[in-house]
Amino acid sequence: MARRIDVTGADGVRLAAWEFGDPPKDGSDTAAPGVLLLHGLMGRASHWAPTARRLSARYRAIALDQRGHGRSDKPPQAAFTRDAYVNDAEAALEQLDLGPTVLIGHAMGALTAWQLAAKRPDLVRGLIICDMRASALGAASQRVWAEWFKAWPVPFATLADVRKWFGEDDPWVERPNPARGAFYAEVMAESPDGWRPVFDPDQMLRSRETWVYDAHWEELAQVRCPALVVRGLDGELGRAEAQEMVRVLPHGQYAEVADAGHLVHYDQPEKWLSVIEPFLDTLTTD
């Protein structure tokens, strides 16, 4: 079972943090090192459950529902800027007393993680970036996303319909991917007329438009802690860009996961863990 911990983010937004497992009990009085896991756009903390449960044997591993996502607040007039997301994660680290921590982020959550690492090096001792590009994606990318949201056949009659559409019928799917269907089933909730997303698509587009038009290499270069860039072999982050990110990072390392797309940690949880755990081991021995 996951234990919920409420924290207060920027501008008083209530955030739900989740501890997936008991803190390590090694017989010492030394607190377990912290890990904060940040999901991507439209994601939720539960997507990190397999990773967090594995890490909880040695770390205090907590996943955060970011503003507008999961069980966290979704105020209609809230800020969905880069600063808001970064300040939320910073507030969570301080209130949970996790720092100095390892930040693990997927997609948008990875961008939040490296921006926070650049801003507060005192709070971050390690960073794992999962399938997030540092280059600008541009206006065309944002238009495609807006059209994609419009294509969703909501409400879905059943969760099976959710899994089938996102795993097979979605025009973004090049080949069937059951993991993708399961991923989106986790962000749906039942309503009187069927299953709808737990987030507001307009808020997701507002969140996305604050970073798609800009490149983020400068913040990447400001990260001083050891950092691991992980990409799925069939993900959105290309190998050349990933390796350039490693070059720009002062202490960057590179890893890729075969048979995985953008949802690396969800597509291939065991292979994902096999590349991040050795990196985490180097941090505990430093």
TAGINOR-V529037 format. One record per backbone hydrogen bond with DSSP energy under -0.5 kcal/mol. NH is the residue of the N-H (numbers start at 0). CO is the residue of the C=O. Records with the same first field share a line. If there is no record, write none. Layout:
NH=CO, CO
This chain:
2=18
3=1
4=16
6=14
8=6, 12
11=8
12=9
14=6
15=64
16=4, 14
17=62
18=2
19=17, 60
20=18
25=23
33=97, 99
34=59
35=101
36=61
37=103
38=36, 63
42=39
46=43
47=44
48=45
51=47
52=48
53=49
54=50
55=51
56=53
57=54
58=54
59=32
60=58
61=34, 59
62=17
63=36
64=15
65=63
67=72
68=65
71=68
72=13
77=74
84=80
85=81
86=82
87=83
88=84
89=85
90=86
91=87
92=88
93=89
94=90
95=91
96=92
97=92
98=92
100=122
101=33
102=100, 125
103=35
104=127
105=37
106=129
108=105
109=106
110=106
111=107
112=108
113=109
114=110
115=111
116=112
117=113
118=114
119=115
122=119
123=119
124=100
125=100
126=225
127=102
128=227
129=104, 127
130=128, 229
136=211
137=211
141=137
142=138
143=139
144=140
145=141
146=142
147=143
148=144
149=145
150=146, 147
151=147, 148
153=151
155=194
161=157
162=158
163=159
164=160
165=161
166=162
167=163
168=163
169=164
172=169
173=171
176=166
179=176
180=176
181=177
182=178
183=179
184=180
185=181
186=183
187=184
188=195
190=193
193=190
194=155
195=188
197=186
200=198
202=199
203=199
204=200
205=201
206=202
207=203
208=204
209=205, 206
210=207
211=207
213=210
215=133
219=215
220=216
221=217, 218
222=219
223=221
225=124
226=250
227=126
228=252
229=128, 227
230=254
232=256
233=259
234=231
237=235
241=237
242=238
243=239
244=240
245=241
246=242
247=243
248=244
249=222
251=245, 248
252=226
254=228
256=230
257=255
259=256
263=261
265=262
266=262
267=263
271=267
272=268
273=269
274=270, 271
275=271
276=272
278=274
279=275
280=276
281=277
282=278
283=279
284=280
285=281, 282
